[in-house]
Amino acid sequence: MNCNSGTDVVLLASSLAILIAGDLNVDDINILGSLFNAIGDNLAIIAAKKQSISQGNT
């Protein structure tokens, strides 16, 4: 994904959140929010590990 200022990603994320939440109740929105946070955290861990490996650290 190629974004110059990052605002494209912010707009995409907020638009998706609004669309997803539209027909859900509060409990379902909370569960999905927690799931997406967990996915983001795990992606950050994977990226950090890959970067560490590419720099010769294990």
C-alpha positions in Angstrom: 0.0 0.0 0.0 1.5 3.3 -1.0 0.2 6.4 0.8 2.0 9.7 0.8 0.6 11.3 4.0 -1.1 8.4 5.6 -4.5 10.1 5.6 -5.8 7.7 3.0 -5.3 4.9 5.5 -7.1 6.9 8.2 -10.0 7.6 5.9 -10.2 4.0 4.9 -10.1 2.7 8.5 -12.8 5.1 9.7 -15.0 4.4 6.8 -14.7 0.6 7.3 -15.4 1.0 11.0 -18.6 3.0 10.3 -19.8 0.4 7.7 -19.0 -2.6 9.9 -20.7 -1.1 13.1 -23.8 0.0 11.2 -25.9 -3.1 11.9 -24.2 -4.4 15.0 -25.1 -4.1 18.7 -22.7 -2.7 21.2 -21.5 -6.1 22.4 -20.6 -7.2 18.9 -18.8 -3.9 18.2 -16.7 -4.4 21.3 -15.8 -8.0 20.4 -14.8 -7.0 16.9 -12.8 -4.0 18.2 -10.9 -6.3 20.6 -10.3 -8.8 17.8 -8.9 -6.2 15.4 -6.7 -4.8 18.2 -5.4 -8.3 18.8 -4.7 -8.8 15.1 -2.9 -5.4 15.0 -0.8 -6.3 18.0 0.2 -9.7 16.5 1.1 -8.0 13.2 3.4 -5.6 15.1 5.1 -8.5 16.9 5.6 -10.4 13.6 7.0 -7.2 11.9 9.4 -6.6 14.8 10.6 -10.2 14.7 11.1 -10.1 10.9 13.0 -6.8 11.3 15.2 -8.3 14.0 16.0 -11.3 11.9 16.8 -9.2 8.9 19.3 -7.2 11.0 21.0 -10.4 12.1 19.5 -10.6 15.6 17.6 -13.7 16.7 
